[in-house]
Amino acid sequence: MAKDATKTLPTHHTASLPPQHIVDLFKVCFDPELYKNEQDVLSAAIQSVKTDLYNRDYPAAFNSFEKRTAYCTRWSPSRAIAYASLFSQLRPVREVIKCEKESSSSSNVLCVGGGAGGELIGIASIFTPSIDFNAKYATTKSAVQSKRLTVKLVDIADWSAVVDRLKGTMRDVWLFDHSSDLDVQSLNLNVLKTGASDLGVPSLDLITLLFTTNELFMEDKAGSIRFFQMLNKECSSGCYLLIAESAGSYSHITVGTKKFPIQFLIDTLLLGKRGEESEGQWELVDQNDSIWYRAKDDMDYPLKVENMRFFYRLYRKK
Ligand SMILES: C[S@@+](CC[C@H](N)C(=O)[O-])C[C@H]1O[C@@H](n2cnc3c(N)ncnc32)[C@H](O)[C@@H]1O
């Protein structure tokens, strides 16, 4: 076996808009903070978020309007380009986003902990090129049927101001008069204390939990286990669940006296205990315990664009 088994995602998958277009959307959206008179406030807020993230004090990292804007300008562009590549690479995820299911031309996605917009822009970068912008000139009935992608961003922090700005910029630079094809809803809720029907769980085609699972378990282990059990019970057959988190010891969890990778616990909750997998509610469709996304060196963005190494799991409800 190769010494370094870590794989690398393609910098750009053809199903999505190119990474520079994705990053350009953030440049347009946050022009006042990145290029104009709000630069000093942004730099101070980024430093403050960095310290909170280093100390793993997540509630503090997102506890003010300035810090949420800072996270979105500094970290969401890197996340969005990595997610665009990951979502495109995973065929079932790509098909949900492009509303290419056999039975319907609409899809429902829930992004847990997705308030900061990285997932949203990654999704929109795949949805946008799948739209037929000439459809209104078409004459056949099938050609005029437009797609409808609903993306709910549920987050304990109130990211609505940031999401509204991203929505406005997407409308102006990507979606134009197809902006209503992408219905984006911000839900400011603690996902561990919200019922399945308030999250619309039974009608979901895809749930993402990206760089959020660790945080949920740090907040409330028992509540997080109940959340996964709720998904076992309430998700409809065919729903996909995508989980990604930092690869390595950062994502280890302590239960009793033992420390182990968090994905082992999630696998047990969703797939069933080892040897009893047939009892589990989900099947594992794809996985990687250590994968890189590396941005091109020549990305044009005024702040650092991060490379990411993470594990992911894609499950499908039986
Ligand atoms: C580390 S950030 C990751 C953000 C984003 N998913 C990304 O990849 O950039 C974790 C997010 O989860 C949210 N979060 C933490 N606990 C939550 C909870 N109990 N319910 C809903 N959202 C939560 C935080 O507010 C934050 O936006």
The ligand as a Gaussian input file, in Angstrom:
#p B3LYP/6-31G(d) Opt

LIG

0 1
 C      -17.494000      25.112000      12.473000
 S      -18.973000      25.868000      11.902000
 C      -19.076000      25.155000      10.318000
 C      -19.851000      26.000000       9.391000
 C      -20.049000      25.433000       7.983000
 N      -20.790000      24.203000       8.005000
 C      -18.764000      25.287000       7.239000
 O      -18.452000      24.184000       6.806000
 O      -18.054000      26.276000       7.069000
 C      -20.291000      25.012000      12.767000
 C      -21.665000      25.636000      12.576000
 O      -22.622000      24.853000      13.310000
 C      -23.501000      25.714000      14.001000
 N      -24.081000      24.993000      15.153000
 C      -23.431000      24.592000      16.277000
 N      -24.276000      23.972000      17.111000
 C      -25.496000      23.966000      16.509000
 C      -26.772000      23.477000      16.884000
 N      -26.959000      22.864000      18.051000
 N      -27.812000      23.649000      16.030000
 C      -27.617000      24.273000      14.832000
 N      -26.417000      24.761000      14.431000
 C      -25.368000      24.611000      15.248000
 C      -22.613000      26.905000      14.378000
 O      -23.361000      28.063000      14.697000
 C      -21.773000      27.057000      13.104000
 O      -22.411000      27.878000      12.148000

